[in-house]
Amino acid sequence: MSKPLALLFACLSVVLMSATAISLSHNVWIALLFFVLTIGMIGVGFVVRARQRRKSGTS
C-alpha cells in the first residue's frame, strides 16, 4: 500500500474513533454507528492492502 493511501486510512480511522468517543456522551446509538464505521474502515484498509499485495505478487 502506498504511503499516502495508508495515511488516508489511518487519519480516517482516527477521526472515526474520535467521533465514537465524543458521541458516547451524547447518544449510544450514534456511538454504536461510529464504532461499526470505524471497524469497517479498518477492515477496508486491510482488504485494500491485501489486494494490492496480491496484484503486485509480493507476499
mmCIF file of the N, C-alpha and C atoms, coordinates in Angstrom:
data_MODEL
# 
_entry.id   MODEL 
# 
loop_
_atom_site.group_PDB 
_atom_site.id 
_atom_site.type_symbol 
_atom_site.label_atom_id 
_atom_site.label_alt_id 
_atom_site.label_comp_id 
_atom_site.label_asym_id 
_atom_site.label_entity_id 
_atom_site.label_seq_id 
_atom_site.pdbx_PDB_ins_code 
_atom_site.Cartn_x 
_atom_site.Cartn_y 
_atom_site.Cartn_z 
_atom_site.occupancy 
_atom_site.B_iso_or_equiv 
_atom_site.pdbx_formal_charge 
_atom_site.auth_seq_id 
_atom_site.auth_comp_id 
_atom_site.auth_asym_id 
_atom_site.auth_atom_id 
_atom_site.pdbx_PDB_model_num 
ATOM 1   N N  . MET A 1 1  ? 0.851   -1.167  0.000  1.00 0.00 ? 1  MET A N  1 
ATOM 2   C CA . MET A 1 1  ? 0.000   0.000   0.000  1.00 0.00 ? 1  MET A CA 1 
ATOM 3   C C  . MET A 1 1  ? 0.902   1.237   0.000  1.00 0.00 ? 1  MET A C  1 
ATOM 4   N N  . SER A 1 2  ? 0.538   2.208   -0.801 1.00 0.00 ? 2  SER A N  1 
ATOM 5   C CA . SER A 1 2  ? 1.335   3.426   -0.872 1.00 0.00 ? 2  SER A CA 1 
ATOM 6   C C  . SER A 1 2  ? 1.200   4.222   0.436  1.00 0.00 ? 2  SER A C  1 
ATOM 7   N N  . LYS A 1 3  ? 2.185   5.035   0.702  1.00 0.00 ? 3  LYS A N  1 
ATOM 8   C CA . LYS A 1 3  ? 2.178   5.802   1.946  1.00 0.00 ? 3  LYS A CA 1 
ATOM 9   C C  . LYS A 1 3  ? 1.021   6.797   2.029  1.00 0.00 ? 3  LYS A C  1 
ATOM 10  N N  . PRO A 1 4  ? 0.698   7.513   0.947  1.00 0.00 ? 4  PRO A N  1 
ATOM 11  C CA . PRO A 1 4  ? -0.457  8.430   1.055  1.00 0.00 ? 4  PRO A CA 1 
ATOM 12  C C  . PRO A 1 4  ? -1.776  7.697   1.314  1.00 0.00 ? 4  PRO A C  1 
ATOM 13  N N  . LEU A 1 5  ? -1.943  6.538   0.700  1.00 0.00 ? 5  LEU A N  1 
ATOM 14  C CA . LEU A 1 5  ? -3.170  5.772   0.916  1.00 0.00 ? 5  LEU A CA 1 
ATOM 15  C C  . LEU A 1 5  ? -3.232  5.242   2.346  1.00 0.00 ? 5  LEU A C  1 
ATOM 16  N N  . ALA A 1 6  ? -2.105  4.771   2.865  1.00 0.00 ? 6  ALA A N  1 
ATOM 17  C CA . ALA A 1 6  ? -2.062  4.296   4.243  1.00 0.00 ? 6  ALA A CA 1 
ATOM 18  C C  . ALA A 1 6  ? -2.342  5.439   5.216  1.00 0.00 ? 6  ALA A C  1 
ATOM 19  N N  . LEU A 1 7  ? -1.802  6.618   4.917  1.00 0.00 ? 7  LEU A N  1 
ATOM 20  C CA . LEU A 1 7  ? -2.047  7.780   5.766  1.00 0.00 ? 7  LEU A CA 1 
ATOM 21  C C  . LEU A 1 7  ? -3.522  8.162   5.735  1.00 0.00 ? 7  LEU A C  1 
ATOM 22  N N  . LEU A 1 8  ? -4.136  8.082   4.572  1.00 0.00 ? 8  LEU A N  1 
ATOM 23  C CA . LEU A 1 8  ? -5.562  8.387   4.456  1.00 0.00 ? 8  LEU A CA 1 
ATOM 24  C C  . LEU A 1 8  ? -6.401  7.446   5.322  1.00 0.00 ? 8  LEU A C  1 
ATOM 25  N N  . PHE A 1 9  ? -6.143  6.147   5.227  1.00 0.00 ? 9  PHE A N  1 
ATOM 26  C CA . PHE A 1 9  ? -6.893  5.185   6.035  1.00 0.00 ? 9  PHE A CA 1 
ATOM 27  C C  . PHE A 1 9  ? -6.650  5.410   7.523  1.00 0.00 ? 9  PHE A C  1 
ATOM 28  N N  . ALA A 1 10 ? -5.406  5.711   7.898  1.00 0.00 ? 10 ALA A N  1 
ATOM 29  C CA . ALA A 1 10 ? -5.095  5.938   9.306  1.00 0.00 ? 10 ALA A CA 1 
ATOM 30  C C  . ALA A 1 10 ? -5.810  7.181   9.834  1.00 0.00 ? 10 ALA A C  1 
ATOM 31  N N  . CYS A 1 11 ? -5.772  8.261   9.072  1.00 0.00 ? 11 CYS A N  1 
ATOM 32  C CA . CYS A 1 11 ? -6.415  9.506   9.513  1.00 0.00 ? 11 CYS A CA 1 
ATOM 33  C C  . CYS A 1 11 ? -7.931  9.357   9.598  1.00 0.00 ? 11 CYS A C  1 
ATOM 34  N N  . LEU A 1 12 ? -8.515  8.709   8.613  1.00 0.00 ? 12 LEU A N  1 
ATOM 35  C CA . LEU A 1 12 ? -9.968  8.499   8.660  1.00 0.00 ? 12 LEU A CA 1 
ATOM 36  C C  . LEU A 1 12 ? -10.363 7.612   9.842  1.00 0.00 ? 12 LEU A C  1 
ATOM 37  N N  . SER A 1 13 ? -9.561  6.608   10.134 1.00 0.00 ? 13 SER A N  1 
ATOM 38  C CA . SER A 1 13 ? -9.855  5.750   11.278 1.00 0.00 ? 13 SER A CA 1 
ATOM 39  C C  . SER A 1 13 ? -9.759  6.521   12.588 1.00 0.00 ? 13 SER A C  1 
ATOM 40  N N  . VAL A 1 14 ? -8.760  7.380   12.709 1.00 0.00 ? 14 VAL A N  1 
ATOM 41  C CA . VAL A 1 14 ? -8.615  8.184   13.928 1.00 0.00 ? 14 VAL A CA 1 
ATOM 42  C C  . VAL A 1 14 ? -9.784  9.153   14.075 1.00 0.00 ? 14 VAL A C  1 
ATOM 43  N N  . VAL A 1 15 ? -10.209 9.755   12.979 1.00 0.00 ? 15 VAL A N  1 
ATOM 44  C CA . VAL A 1 15 ? -11.360 10.668  13.026 1.00 0.00 ? 15 VAL A CA 1 
ATOM 45  C C  . VAL A 1 15 ? -12.616 9.909   13.461 1.00 0.00 ? 15 VAL A C  1 
ATOM 46  N N  . LEU A 1 16 ? -12.808 8.722   12.917 1.00 0.00 ? 16 LEU A N  1 
ATOM 47  C CA . LEU A 1 16 ? -13.992 7.936   13.306 1.00 0.00 ? 16 LEU A CA 1 
ATOM 48  C C  . LEU A 1 16 ? -13.914 7.486   14.758 1.00 0.00 ? 16 LEU A C  1 
ATOM 49  N N  . MET A 1 17 ? -12.711 7.129   15.234 1.00 0.00 ? 17 MET A N  1 
ATOM 50  C CA . MET A 1 17 ? -12.560 6.757   16.645 1.00 0.00 ? 17 MET A CA 1 
ATOM 51  C C  . MET A 1 17 ? -12.844 7.945   17.554 1.00 0.00 ? 17 MET A C  1 
ATOM 52  N N  . SER A 1 18 ? -12.395 9.117   17.164 1.00 0.00 ? 18 SER A N  1 
ATOM 53  C CA . SER A 1 18 ? -12.665 10.322  17.952 1.00 0.00 ? 18 SER A CA 1 
ATOM 54  C C  . SER A 1 18 ? -14.159 10.630  17.969 1.00 0.00 ? 18 SER A C  1 
ATOM 55  N N  . ALA A 1 19 ? -14.804 10.475  16.818 1.00 0.00 ? 19 ALA A N  1 
ATOM 56  C CA . ALA A 1 19 ? -16.251 10.699  16.759 1.00 0.00 ? 19 ALA A CA 1 
ATOM 57  C C  . ALA A 1 19 ? -16.987 9.706   17.646 1.00 0.00 ? 19 ALA A C  1 
ATOM 58  N N  . THR A 1 20 ? -16.503 8.470   17.708 1.00 0.00 ? 20 THR A N  1 
ATOM 59  C CA . THR A 1 20 ? -17.110 7.469   18.587 1.00 0.00 ? 20 THR A CA 1 
ATOM 60  C C  . THR A 1 20 ? -16.982 7.896   20.036 1.00 0.00 ? 20 THR A C  1 
ATOM 61  N N  . ALA A 1 21 ? -15.794 8.336   20.423 1.00 0.00 ? 21 ALA A N  1 
ATOM 62  C CA . ALA A 1 21 ? -15.564 8.750   21.806 1.00 0.00 ? 21 ALA A CA 1 
ATOM 63  C C  . ALA A 1 21 ? -16.421 9.955   22.180 1.00 0.00 ? 21 ALA A C  1 
ATOM 64  N N  . ILE A 1 22 ? -16.511 10.924  21.289 1.00 0.00 ? 22 ILE A N  1 
ATOM 65  C CA . ILE A 1 22 ? -17.301 12.130  21.577 1.00 0.00 ? 22 ILE A CA 1 
ATOM 66  C C  . ILE A 1 22 ? -18.790 11.805  21.652 1.00 0.00 ? 22 ILE A C  1 
ATOM 67  N N  . SER A 1 23 ? -19.247 10.949  20.756 1.00 0.00 ? 23 SER A N  1 
ATOM 68  C CA . SER A 1 23 ? -20.685 10.649  20.715 1.00 0.00 ? 23 SER A CA 1 
ATOM 69  C C  . SER A 1 23 ? -21.138 9.748   21.858 1.00 0.00 ? 23 SER A C  1 
ATOM 70  N N  . LEU A 1 24 ? -20.198 9.118   22.573 1.00 0.00 ? 24 LEU A N  1 
ATOM 71  C CA . LEU A 1 24 ? -20.589 8.290   23.712 1.00 0.00 ? 24 LEU A CA 1 
ATOM 72  C C  . LEU A 1 24 ? -21.334 9.093   24.779 1.00 0.00 ? 24 LEU A C  1 
ATOM 73  N N  . SER A 1 25 ? -20.953 10.345  24.948 1.00 0.00 ? 25 SER A N  1 
ATOM 74  C CA . SER A 1 25 ? -21.614 11.147  25.968 1.00 0.00 ? 25 SER A CA 1 
ATOM 75  C C  . SER A 1 25 ? -22.951 11.717  25.500 1.00 0.00 ? 25 SER A C  1 
ATOM 76  N N  . HIS A 1 26 ? -23.245 11.626  24.212 1.00 0.00 ? 26 HIS A N  1 
ATOM 77  C CA . HIS A 1 26 ? -24.482 12.197  23.690 1.00 0.00 ? 26 HIS A CA 1 
ATOM 78  C C  . HIS A 1 26 ? -25.540 11.141  23.392 1.00 0.00 ? 26 HIS A C  1 
ATOM 79  N N  . ASN A 1 27 ? -25.178 10.147  22.594 1.00 0.00 ? 27 ASN A N  1 
ATOM 80  C CA . ASN A 1 27 ? -26.170 9.169   22.165 1.00 0.00 ? 27 ASN A CA 1 
ATOM 81  C C  . ASN A 1 27 ? -25.466 7.837   21.914 1.00 0.00 ? 27 ASN A C  1 
ATOM 82  N N  . VAL A 1 28 ? -25.930 6.807   22.567 1.00 0.00 ? 28 VAL A N  1 
ATOM 83  C CA . VAL A 1 28 ? -25.295 5.494   22.457 1.00 0.00 ? 28 VAL A CA 1 
ATOM 84  C C  . VAL A 1 28 ? -25.457 4.918   21.054 1.00 0.00 ? 28 VAL A C  1 
ATOM 85  N N  . TRP A 1 29 ? -26.594 5.177   20.417 1.00 0.00 ? 29 TRP A N  1 
ATOM 86  C CA . TRP A 1 29 ? -26.831 4.617   19.088 1.00 0.00 ? 29 TRP A CA 1 
ATOM 87  C C  . TRP A 1 29 ? -25.915 5.242   18.040 1.00 0.00 ? 29 TRP A C  1 
ATOM 88  N N  . ILE A 1 30 ? -25.673 6.524   18.171 1.00 0.00 ? 30 ILE A N  1 
ATOM 89  C CA . ILE A 1 30 ? -24.738 7.194   17.258 1.00 0.00 ? 30 ILE A CA 1 
ATOM 90  C C  . ILE A 1 30 ? -23.326 6.666   17.507 1.00 0.00 ? 30 ILE A C  1 
ATOM 91  N N  . ALA A 1 31 ? -22.988 6.461   18.771 1.00 0.00 ? 31 ALA A N  1 
ATOM 92  C CA . ALA A 1 31 ? -21.670 5.907   19.109 1.00 0.00 ? 31 ALA A CA 1 
ATOM 93  C C  . ALA A 1 31 ? -21.513 4.510   18.524 1.00 0.00 ? 31 ALA A C  1 
ATOM 94  N N  . LEU A 1 32 ? -22.561 3.720   18.580 1.00 0.00 ? 32 LEU A N  1 
ATOM 95  C CA . LEU A 1 32 ? -22.516 2.377   18.007 1.00 0.00 ? 32 LEU A CA 1 
ATOM 96  C C  . LEU A 1 32 ? -22.335 2.442   16.490 1.00 0.00 ? 32 LEU A C  1 
ATOM 97  N N  . LEU A 1 33 ? -23.006 3.377   15.854 1.00 0.00 ? 33 LEU A N  1 
ATOM 98  C CA . LEU A 1 33 ? -22.857 3.565   14.410 1.00 0.00 ? 33 LEU A CA 1 
ATOM 99  C C  . LEU A 1 33 ? -21.416 3.940   14.059 1.00 0.00 ? 33 LEU A C  1 
ATOM 100 N N  . PHE A 1 34 ? -20.841 4.898   14.788 1.00 0.00 ? 34 PHE A N  1 
ATOM 101 C CA . PHE A 1 34 ? -19.459 5.282   14.529 1.00 0.00 ? 34 PHE A CA 1 
ATOM 102 C C  . PHE A 1 34 ? -18.495 4.133   14.805 1.00 0.00 ? 34 PHE A C  1 
ATOM 103 N N  . PHE A 1 35 ? -18.790 3.317   15.815 1.00 0.00 ? 35 PHE A N  1 
ATOM 104 C CA . PHE A 1 35 ? -17.945 2.156   16.109 1.00 0.00 ? 35 PHE A CA 1 
ATOM 105 C C  . PHE A 1 35 ? -17.944 1.177   14.941 1.00 0.00 ? 35 PHE A C  1 
ATOM 106 N N  . VAL A 1 36 ? -19.113 0.899   14.408 1.00 0.00 ? 36 VAL A N  1 
ATOM 107 C CA . VAL A 1 36 ? -19.219 -0.018  13.271 1.00 0.00 ? 36 VAL A CA 1 
ATOM 108 C C  . VAL A 1 36 ? -18.499 0.567   12.056 1.00 0.00 ? 36 VAL A C  1 
ATOM 109 N N  . LEU A 1 37 ? -18.650 1.868   11.820 1.00 0.00 ? 37 LEU A N  1 
ATOM 110 C CA . LEU A 1 37 ? -17.949 2.514   10.711 1.00 0.00 ? 37 LEU A CA 1 
ATOM 111 C C  . LEU A 1 37 ? -16.435 2.462   10.898 1.00 0.00 ? 37 LEU A C  1 
ATOM 112 N N  . THR A 1 38 ? -15.974 2.618   12.132 1.00 0.00 ? 38 THR A N  1 
ATOM 113 C CA . THR A 1 38 ? -14.534 2.545   12.414 1.00 0.00 ? 38 THR A CA 1 
ATOM 114 C C  . THR A 1 38 ? -13.990 1.160   12.111 1.00 0.00 ? 38 THR A C  1 
ATOM 115 N N  . ILE A 1 39 ? -14.667 0.139   12.596 1.00 0.00 ? 39 ILE A N  1 
ATOM 116 C CA . ILE A 1 39 ? -14.233 -1.244  12.336 1.00 0.00 ? 39 ILE A CA 1 
ATOM 117 C C  . ILE A 1 39 ? -14.282 -1.521  10.840 1.00 0.00 ? 39 ILE A C  1 
ATOM 118 N N  . GLY A 1 40 ? -15.310 -1.025  10.159 1.00 0.00 ? 40 GLY A N  1 
ATOM 119 C CA . GLY A 1 40 ? -15.404 -1.203  8.708  1.00 0.00 ? 40 GLY A CA 1 
ATOM 120 C C  . GLY A 1 40 ? -14.266 -0.530  7.971  1.00 0.00 ? 40 GLY A C  1 
ATOM 121 N N  . MET A 1 41 ? -13.900 0.674   8.375  1.00 0.00 ? 41 MET A N  1 
ATOM 122 C CA . MET A 1 41 ? -12.802 1.399   7.725  1.00 0.00 ? 41 MET A CA 1 
ATOM 123 C C  . MET A 1 41 ? -11.474 0.663   7.916  1.00 0.00 ? 41 MET A C  1 
ATOM 124 N N  . ILE A 1 42 ? -11.242 0.156   9.114  1.00 0.00 ? 42 ILE A N  1 
ATOM 125 C CA . ILE A 1 42 ? -10.015 -0.606  9.364  1.00 0.00 ? 42 ILE A CA 1 
ATOM 126 C C  . ILE A 1 42 ? -10.009 -1.872  8.511  1.00 0.00 ? 42 ILE A C  1 
ATOM 127 N N  . GLY A 1 43 ? -11.155 -2.545  8.423  1.00 0.00 ? 43 GLY A N  1 
ATOM 128 C CA . GLY A 1 43 ? -11.255 -3.748  7.601  1.00 0.00 ? 43 GLY A CA 1 
ATOM 129 C C  . GLY A 1 43 ? -11.031 -3.460  6.125  1.00 0.00 ? 43 GLY A C  1 
ATOM 130 N N  . VAL A 1 44 ? -11.578 -2.368  5.642  1.00 0.00 ? 44 VAL A N  1 
ATOM 131 C CA . VAL A 1 44 ? -11.381 -1.992  4.234  1.00 0.00 ? 44 VAL A CA 1 
ATOM 132 C C  . VAL A 1 44 ? -9.906  -1.714  3.971  1.00 0.00 ? 44 VAL A C  1 
ATOM 133 N N  . GLY A 1 45 ? -9.224  -1.114  4.926  1.00 0.00 ? 45 GLY A N  1 
ATOM 134 C CA . GLY A 1 45 ? -7.792  -0.872  4.777  1.00 0.00 ? 45 GLY A CA 1 
ATOM 135 C C  . GLY A 1 45 ? -7.009  -2.164  4.612  1.00 0.00 ? 45 GLY A C  1 
ATOM 136 N N  . PHE A 1 46 ? -7.352  -3.174  5.412  1.00 0.00 ? 46 PHE A N  1 
ATOM 137 C CA . PHE A 1 46 ? -6.693  -4.474  5.283  1.00 0.00 ? 46 PHE A CA 1 
ATOM 138 C C  . PHE A 1 46 ? -7.000  -5.129  3.938  1.00 0.00 ? 46 PHE A C  1 
ATOM 139 N N  . VAL A 1 47 ? -8.236  -4.998  3.487  1.00 0.00 ? 47 VAL A N  1 
ATOM 140 C CA . VAL A 1 47 ? -8.625  -5.591  2.209  1.00 0.00 ? 47 VAL A CA 1 
ATOM 141 C C  . VAL A 1 47 ? -7.871  -4.927  1.055  1.00 0.00 ? 47 VAL A C  1 
ATOM 142 N N  . VAL A 1 48 ? -7.791  -3.612  1.084  1.00 0.00 ? 48 VAL A N  1 
ATOM 143 C CA . VAL A 1 48 ? -7.077  -2.892  0.023  1.00 0.00 ? 48 VAL A CA 1 
ATOM 144 C C  . VAL A 1 48 ? -5.609  -3.287  0.014  1.00 0.00 ? 48 VAL A C  1 
ATOM 145 N N  . ARG A 1 49 ? -5.011  -3.383  1.190  1.00 0.00 ? 49 ARG A N  1 
ATOM 146 C CA . ARG A 1 49 ? -3.597  -3.760  1.265  1.00 0.00 ? 49 ARG A CA 1 
ATOM 147 C C  . ARG A 1 49 ? -3.382  -5.181  0.728  1.00 0.00 ? 49 ARG A C  1 
ATOM 148 N N  . ALA A 1 50 ? -4.265  -6.102  1.083  1.00 0.00 ? 50 ALA A N  1 
ATOM 149 C CA . ALA A 1 50 ? -4.130  -7.477  0.608  1.00 0.00 ? 50 ALA A CA 1 
ATOM 150 C C  . ALA A 1 50 ? -4.302  -7.563  -0.904 1.00 0.00 ? 50 ALA A C  1 
ATOM 151 N N  . ARG A 1 51 ? -5.247  -6.818  -1.454 1.00 0.00 ? 51 ARG A N  1 
ATOM 152 C CA . ARG A 1 51 ? -5.450  -6.847  -2.908 1.00 0.00 ? 51 ARG A CA 1 
ATOM 153 C C  . ARG A 1 51 ? -4.265  -6.249  -3.648 1.00 0.00 ? 51 ARG A C  1 
ATOM 154 N N  . GLN A 1 52 ? -3.691  -5.193  -3.110 1.00 0.00 ? 52 GLN A N  1 
ATOM 155 C CA . GLN A 1 52 ? -2.530  -4.605  -3.771 1.00 0.00 ? 52 GLN A CA 1 
ATOM 156 C C  . GLN A 1 52 ? -1.321  -5.524  -3.689 1.00 0.00 ? 52 GLN A C  1 
ATOM 157 N N  . ARG A 1 53 ? -1.171  -6.214  -2.561 1.00 0.00 ? 53 ARG A N  1 
ATOM 158 C CA . ARG A 1 53 ? -0.071  -7.184  -2.460 1.00 0.00 ? 53 ARG A CA 1 
ATOM 159 C C  . ARG A 1 53 ? -0.257  -8.330  -3.439 1.00 0.00 ? 53 ARG A C  1 
ATOM 160 N N  . ARG A 1 54 ? -1.486  -8.826  -3.533 1.00 0.00 ? 54 ARG A N  1 
ATOM 161 C CA . ARG A 1 54 ? -1.770  -9.926  -4.451 1.00 0.00 ? 54 ARG A CA 1 
ATOM 162 C C  . ARG A 1 54 ? -1.545  -9.491  -5.893 1.00 0.00 ? 54 ARG A C  1 
ATOM 163 N N  . LYS A 1 55 ? -1.910  -8.264  -6.205 1.00 0.00 ? 55 LYS A N  1 
ATOM 164 C CA . LYS A 1 55 ? -1.763  -7.747  -7.568 1.00 0.00 ? 55 LYS A CA 1 
ATOM 165 C C  . LYS A 1 55 ? -0.287  -7.599  -7.935 1.00 0.00 ? 55 LYS A C  1 
ATOM 166 N N  . SER A 1 56 ? 0.543   -7.166  -6.980 1.00 0.00 ? 56 SER A N  1 
ATOM 167 C CA . SER A 1 56 ? 1.956   -6.965  -7.267 1.00 0.00 ? 56 SER A CA 1 
ATOM 168 C C  . SER A 1 56 ? 2.771   -8.253  -7.130 1.00 0.00 ? 56 SER A C  1 
ATOM 169 N N  . GLY A 1 57 ? 2.198   -9.286  -6.522 1.00 0.00 ? 57 GLY A N  1 
ATOM 170 C CA . GLY A 1 57 ? 2.891   -10.563 -6.376 1.00 0.00 ? 57 GLY A CA 1 
ATOM 171 C C  . GLY A 1 57 ? 3.784   -10.642 -5.167 1.00 0.00 ? 57 GLY A C  1 
ATOM 172 N N  . THR A 1 58 ? 3.738   -9.667  -4.268 1.00 0.00 ? 58 THR A N  1 
ATOM 173 C CA . THR A 1 58 ? 4.537   -9.680  -3.046 1.00 0.00 ? 58 THR A CA 1 
ATOM 174 C C  . THR A 1 58 ? 3.775   -10.389 -1.956 1.00 0.00 ? 58 THR A C  1 
ATOM 175 N N  . SER A 1 59 ? 4.487   -11.238 -1.210 1.00 0.00 ? 59 SER A N  1 
ATOM 176 C CA . SER A 1 59 ? 3.785   -11.947 -0.123 1.00 0.00 ? 59 SER A CA 1 
ATOM 177 C C  . SER A 1 59 ? 4.157   -11.444 1.237  1.00 0.00 ? 59 SER A C  1 
# 
